[in-house]
């Protein structure tokens, strides 16, 4: 059956190609802090026409969840296809501390490395792993010459522009300054009258377009990874993208306040957000921000999404212009979600729905458009890309290929579960529930949320639903890792 499925997929993949033996290219677009606030996910305000266009002609995964709600650790799960097994794998620094110093071995460091070993020319631009430019160094340090992923790339590129280095650009403002140089005396947003290349993501798109021109002439299958910074803090985007929105029409969170029956240890204390010390209000778990300020911040987040969407469109146009679209798999992935005041949190770093649910869209030439409702995880992306590129997995990961769902629209064997880890908690999402268990002293240690009768996680219903908790515990114990039990 598997061989037949591979054959069917390959026929579809290469229907427009002269040779069915030609491997598809892969364009993988990583977008930082992108929760699924997009038109294609049913958001009626956010303007994201280019990403929506990929979804309309590709496969949109309506229930995609990341393994860890922080940038570096989430990307580690993506690149390795593994759930975290040690506390170190929950850190943004996991790749710098381990992969960057590891000699090349039999086991590839990432799926990009595996593609490279199998004839792909691999290029990374922008933030693909954790580092803004792929080099290992701290936010306020000079760049090193040590690559975060030394074996994955044929080329690793970034245009630092007026900011001078990757981390300065990541936290940069339109005048060339950054959060570090201004000693955190900055606002968490900016609307500047500049062109797209007045902020770093415009320069990243420029580089990607130039590289597509070169890759088109190589005659070799390629993997092109492009990592955009926005909508990560600070919410900085050209004014024309802010002007797309009427702030009065922007709604505030439907879940103000702290959920019932939870401990504050489950929530994020807003440390990252409050690093932008000139903001009009300081975020706290004690009270919600004012509606006016919350709307301003959401306005900035949405403007950043539209700015990034425009850069995605420019890259897709270049791919079409060079005649590569008919043989290129396109993946658009958000590395995690983000609380926009939901539960009084402004940031990620929780295992609530808002932090661990993110966007995932794949467009595979020849495959019919699909909307996949099944619950799936970031760890499923590695085996899916291997399957679509007709390559074997180099080791047994924790994920499963989505190929059958994408080809047929159904898979009776699909597990329909996703696990996320943070704050000494493990959270399991099913089609109907989120069950979270915390390995800590604070009570309650178990949280349950009903996603059928209750759209948002307003109240932990575990105390009054012991039978449901018990019924879900078998799958929870079978699927999770023992990271907090060491």
N, C-alpha and C positions, 0 to 999 in steps of 0.2 A: 504493500500500500504506500509506504514511504517513497519507494522508487517511482511509483506512478505519480504521486503528488509532485515530486521534484520535476518529473518530465513535463507535467501539465504546466507548472509554474514557469519553467524555462521556455516552453513554447510561447506562452503569453509574454514573457519578458522580452523575447527577441523577435516578436512578430514583425517589427518594423526594421529589423536588422538584416543585412545581407547574409550573415553567418550566425547560426544558432549556437555556435561554439564560443562566440564572443562574450566575455564576462561583462556584466553591467558596471558602470561607474556608480559611485556613491557620493552624494552631496549631503553632508550631515551638518545641520544648523543648530547650534546650542544657544539658547536664549536664557539669560540669567534672571532668576526670580519670576519667571512667567507662570502665574497661575492661569487657569483656563478662562480668562476674561477676554474672549474673542467672539467675533460675530458667529463663527462656525460652531461655537459651543453654546449659542443661544443668547449671548449677551447683546442686548438691544441698543447699547450706547457706544461701546468701543468700536472704533473704525480700524479694521484690520483687513482690507480687501485682498491683499496679496497672499497672506497666510490662508484666508478663507478660500481663495481660489485653489490653493493646493488641496485643501480639505474637500472641496466640491468634486474634484477629479481624482482624489486618492482615497485613502482610508483614514478616518478620524477615530481615535480611540477615546471614547467618552468617559472612561473610568480608568485612567492611568495614574499609578501611584509610585512615588519614589521610595527608595530604601531608607534614606536619611535626609532630613530637611535642613541640610547645610551644604554649601556649594561643593567643596572638595570631596567630602565623603559620598555625596550623591553621585558625583562623576566617577568616583572609584567604583561604585556599584555598576554604573553604566558600562564602564570600560572593561571590567573584569567579569561581569555577569554573576557576581557573588553577593550573597547577603553578608552583613558584617558578623564576624565571629569573635572579635576582640575590641576592647574599648578604643584602641588606636585607630580602628577603621571607622570611627564616628567623628574623626578629626579632619579639619580642612587640610592638615599637613601630612596625611597618610602617604600620598604619592611622593612628596618631597623627602620624607624620612625613610621610605622603603624602596620605592621603585627607582628613584633617581640614583641610588647608590648600588643597585643590584646589577651584577654583570649579566649579559645576555645568556639565557639558559634554554633548555628544551621547551619549557612552558613560556608562551609569549606573555609579555607584560600587560598587553591590552588586545582587544579585538583589532585595533588599527595595526598593531604589530603583526598579528596573524595575517591580515590582508597583505601587508608588505612582504611577508615571507612567501606569499602565494602569488606574486607577480604584480601587485598593485603599487602604483606610485602614490605615496601618501604625503599630503600637504596639510599642515595645520596653521590656521590664521586666527589670532585673537584668543579668547579664553575657551579652551577645550578641556583641559584638566582643571586644576584649581588656579594656578598662577595666571595672571592677566596676559602674560606674553610667553608662558612656557618655561621661564627660567626660575630657579629657586632663589628667593630672597624675601626679606620681610618688607612690610609696608613702608618703613622709613629707612631702608637700607639701599645701598647701591646694588644694581643687578650683578649677579654672579655669572659665571660661564657654565654653570651646571644646569642641564636640562632636566625638567621634571620627569619626562618620559624619553629617556635617551635612545631607546631602540624602536620607537614607533614611527618616527618621521623621516622621510627623505628630505623634507624642507619644513622648517618651523619659522613663521613670519609674523611680524607685527610692526605697524607704523606708529611710533610713539608721538609723532607730531610735536606740537609746542609743549607737551607735558614732559618730555625727556625720558621717561621710562614707563613700563607697563602699569605699575601700581599707581603712579601719579596720574596716568591717563584714566585708570579705572575710577578713581575718586576725583576726577577733574571737572573744572569749570571752564566756561568759554574763554576766559582771559588767560588761560594757561596755568592758573593756580590749581591747587588741589587741597583736599581736606588735611593732609599731613602738613604741608607748608604753611597753612593758615591756622595750625594748632587747634583744629576742630571748631574754630570760630567761623562757621559757615552755616548756611541754611540747608535743609534737606531737599531743596528744589531750586530750579533756575529755569527761566524762560528767556533765552537770549536771541537777539535778531541776527542770527548767523545762518549760513547755509549748512547742508547736512554734514560737510566735512569740518564744521566748526566744533564738533564733538567727535570723540574717538570712533564711534561705530560707523560714521560716514567714511572715515579713512580705512576701516576694516573692509567695508564693502568695496571700496576702490581697489584694494589689494586683491580681493577675491576675484573681481572682474578681470584684472590684469592676468591673474594666474589661470583663469579659465581659458583665456586666449592661448596661453602657453600649453596648457594641458590638451587642448584640442589638437595641437600639432604633434603631440608626442606619439600617438598611435598605441597607447598603453592604457589599460584600465586604471582608473585613479580613484582614490578616496580623498575628497576635499572636505576638511572640517573647518567650519567657520563659527567662531564664538562671539556673540554680541553681549555687551555689558548691560544695556538697558533692557528691562526696567528696574535693574538694581539701583539702590540708593547711591548717590543722590539722584532725585528725579529731575535730571537735566536733559532738555531737548530743545531744538530750535523752536522759536515762538510760533512758527506756522503750524506746528503740530498741537500746541496748546490752543491755537485759534480754531481748531476743529471742534471744540467742545464748548457748550454753554454750561458754565459751572452751576447755574441754578437747576439744571436738569439732572445733575449728578446726585445719585442717592447715597446716603450713608449706610453703614452696615445694618443688616437685618438682625444681627446678634450682638447688640451692645451689652455691656456688663459681663460678668463672669458667669459661666454656666453653673447651673445648680449642681450640688453634690460633687464638686471637684475641689481638690487642694490647689493652692497657688503654685505649688511645685510642678504642676503639670503645664504651667503657662510660661511664657517668655516675658521677662521683666523689662524688655524694650531697650536693652543696653546698646545695641547697634544703632537704633534710631536716635537715641539721645546723644550719640557721639556728634551729631550735627547740632552744635550748641546754640546757634542763633535762631533756631526754630521758634515760632511764636508761642508754642506750648510744649511742655514736657510730657511725654507719655508715661502713664503709670497704671498699675493694676487697681489703684484706689478709685479712679473715676475715668469716665470717657472723655476724650477730647471734645471740644465744642464742635457742633455741626459745621460751622463755617470753616474751621481749620481742617476738619476731616474731609470736607469737600475739596478744599484746596489741594490736599495731599493726594486724594484720589484723582483729581484733575491732572496732577503731575505724573502719576503712575500711568494713566491712560494716554497722556501725550507721549510718554516714553514708548509705550507699546506701538503707537502709530508711527513713531519715528523708526523704530526697529523694523516694523512691517514694511516701511518704504525701502529700507536697505535690503530686506529679503526680496522684494520685488525687483530691485535693480539686478541682483544676482541671478534670479530666475530668468530675467530678460536676456542677460548675457549668455546663459546656458542655451536658451532657445536660439539666439542669434548664431551661435556656433554649431548648431545642429546636434547638440549633445543630449537634449531633453528626452529623445526617444529611447535612449539607452542609459539613462541615469536614474537610480533610485534616490528619491529626495526624502530626507527625514528632518522634521522640525520638532525639537524637544525642549521643554522647559525643565531646568534642573531641580525645581521644586516650586511650591506655591508660596503664598505670602499673605499674612493677615493684614488687611486694610482696616484696622480698628476692630476686627472681629474678636470678641471676647476680651476687649481692651488691649489687644496685642497689635503692635505695628512692627511686623517682621516675620521671620520664619521660626525655626527652632522649637517647634512643638510637634506632637504627633496627632494633632487635630486635622480634620479634613482640609481646612484652608491652607495648611502648610505642606501637606504631603501629596495633594492632588495637583497635577500639572498637565500642561498640554503635550500631546503626542500625535503627530500626523505623519503618515508615510504615503508617498506616491510611488507606485511601482509600475513602470510602463507595461501596458497590456492588461493590467488588472482593472476590473470594474470598480467604480466608487463604492465604498462601504462605510457604514457607521457601526462600529463595534461597541456593543454595550457591556460585554463581559469585563469583569475586573481583571486588570493585568498590571504587571510591575516593570519597572525600568530594567530589571535583570533579564527580562524576556527579549530585550532588543538585541543583545549579542547573538544568541542562537538564531534569531530571525534574520539578521544580516548575513550570517554564515549560510543559512539555508537558501536565501534569495540569491546569493552569489555562488551557490553550488559548491560550498566548501564544508568539510566536516568540522565539528567542534574539536578544538585541540585538547580539551579536558571536559570533565563533567561539571558544568556550572549549576546554579540553582534555578535558572530560568528555563523556559520552554519556547520553542519557535512559534510565532504567531502566523506562520505561513498558511496553515490550513484555514484559520479564521479569515485570513485575507483573501484566499482563493475561493472558498466555498461559502463564507459567511457564517459557518457554524463549526463547532468541534465538540463532540459529545464527551471527550476526555479532558476538556479544559478544566483546570482546578478552580478557577474563579475566586482566587484569593490573592491578596497582596499584603506583605509585611513591611512595616516601617519601624525604625528604631531611633529613640532619642530620650533624653532626660530620665535615664534609668527605666524607660518604658518600652514595651513592644506592643505595637498596635496591628491588629489584623482586620483588614477590610474585606467583607463579603458583599454580595449584591444587596443585602438588606441591612447589615449591621456593621458597626465598628466596635470591636472588643479590644480594650487596652488593659494590659497588666503592668503595674509598676513594681520594680524591685528596689524598694526604698522603705524608710521608716514611716513617712507620712501616710495618713489615711485620708481618703480611701485608696486602696491599691488596685482596685478594679473599676474600670469605667465601661459602660455600654451605651451605645447610641443607636437609635432606630432610624434608618435612612429611608424607610418606606412611609411611615406615618408622620415623621418629623424631618422636614427638609434640611434643617440646620441643627448642629449639635448644641442645643440650648440647655439640655439637662442630662446628666448621667442617670440612666434608669436601672443600673445594675442592682441597687439595693432592693428593688421591688420585682426584679425579673431573674431570680436565681436559676430558674429552669432553662432560660435562654442562654445564660452564661455557661451553664453546665453543658448544654447541647453544642456550644461552639468550642468548648475547651479542647475536645479531642483533635479537631483540625488545627487549633492554635498550637497545641503541644507537638503535633507531628510536623508542622511547617516551619516553626521558628528555630532560631539557633540559640545556643545556651550562653550567649554573650555575658549576661549578668549573673551567671551562676558559677563563674570560675573562682 
